[in-house]
């Protein structure tokens, strides 16, 4: 980021921009922004987060340098692998994790659409 970026009090501060970026967008920007702002306002009633446009988000997103995400990743890793976390349950000194990364793509047939439905954007 440049030194002057995110210095004024704006509708979309740096924290909102960053949170929105890591929120795994699935639908159009306008729909995602509306849901994101609604979620923040329901959860954090002490401060009202105003809505912002897709254009404002895209312009703010361009101001964030990739090094921000490298730093955020290192902070998360550092806190994740901390040895003094009392809530961790270890097995022989190791944390056990199970992750399923499998993926299957089914053909778009009328029978599958009737059985499982169709998602709409």
C-alpha positions in Angstrom: 0.0 0.0 0.0 1.0 3.5 -0.5 1.4 5.6 2.6 -1.6 7.8 1.8 -4.0 4.8 1.1 -6.7 4.1 3.7 -5.8 7.2 5.7 -9.1 9.0 5.4 -12.3 7.9 7.2 -14.1 6.1 4.3 -17.1 3.9 3.9 -14.8 0.9 3.2 -11.8 0.9 5.5 -8.8 -1.3 5.0 -10.1 -4.0 7.5 -13.4 -4.3 5.6 -11.6 -4.6 2.3 -9.3 -7.3 3.6 -12.0 -9.2 5.3 -14.1 -9.1 2.2 -11.3 -10.3 0.0 -10.7 -13.4 2.1 -14.4 -14.2 2.3 -14.4 -16.8 -0.6 -16.6 -14.9 -3.1 -19.1 -17.2 -4.9 -21.7 -14.9 -6.4 -21.6 -11.5 -8.1 -19.8 -8.7 -6.3 -22.9 -6.7 -5.6 -24.7 -9.7 -4.0 -21.6 -10.6 -1.9 -21.1 -7.0 -0.8 -24.7 -6.7 0.3 -24.5 -10.0 2.3 -21.1 -9.0 3.8 -22.3 -5.6 5.0 -25.5 -7.2 6.4 -23.5 -9.8 8.3 -21.2 -7.2 9.8 -24.0 -5.0 10.9 -25.9 -7.9 12.5 -22.9 -9.2 14.3 -21.2 -6.0 15.3 -24.0 -3.6 16.3 -21.6 -1.2 18.0 -20.5 0.2 14.7 -22.6 0.5 11.5 -20.8 -0.6 8.4 -22.1 1.4 5.4 -22.6 -0.4 2.1 -20.1 0.2 -0.7 -20.2 -0.3 -4.4 -18.4 -3.0 -6.5 -16.4 -0.2 -8.1 -15.2 1.1 -4.7 -14.1 -2.4 -3.7 -12.2 -3.0 -6.9 -10.4 0.3 -6.6 -9.5 -0.4 -2.9 -8.4 -4.0 -3.7 -5.9 -2.6 -6.2 -4.2 -0.6 -3.4 -3.4 -3.7 -1.3 -0.1 -5.3 -2.1 0.4 -9.1 -2.1 2.9 -8.8 0.8 -0.1 -8.1 3.1 -1.3 -11.7 2.5 2.2 -13.1 3.0 2.4 -11.3 6.3 -1.2 -12.4 7.3 -0.3 -16.0 6.4 2.8 -15.9 8.6 0.9 -14.5 11.5 -1.8 -17.2 11.2 0.9 -19.9 10.9 2.8 -18.5 13.9 -0.3 -18.5 16.1 -1.5 -21.9 14.8 1.7 -23.7 15.6 2.3 -22.1 19.0 3.5 -24.5 21.7 1.8 -22.7 24.6 -1.8 -23.2 23.4 -3.4 -25.1 26.2 -6.5 -26.1 24.2 -4.4 -28.2 21.7 -4.7 -31.9 21.9 -1.6 -33.5 20.6 -0.7 -37.1 19.7 3.0 -37.9 20.3 3.7 -34.1 20.2 1.9 -33.6 16.8 -1.4 -32.0 16.0 -3.6 -34.4 13.9 -5.7 -33.0 11.1 -7.9 -34.7 8.6 -8.7 -32.9 5.3 -10.7 -34.2 2.4 -9.6 -32.5 -0.8 -11.5 -34.8 -3.1 -13.8 -33.4 -5.8 -16.2 -34.9 -8.2 -17.8 -33.4 -11.2 -21.2 -34.9 -12.3 -22.6 -34.5 -15.8 -25.5 -32.0 -16.2 -28.4 -34.4 -16.8 -32.1 -33.8 -16.3 -32.2 -36.6 -13.7 -29.5 -35.0 -11.6 -31.0 -31.6 -11.9 -34.4 -33.0 -10.8 -32.8 -34.8 -7.9 -30.3 -32.2 -6.6 -31.6 -29.0 -8.1 -29.6 -26.3 -9.8 -27.7 -23.3 -8.2 -28.3 -19.9 -9.5 -26.0 -16.9 -9.4 
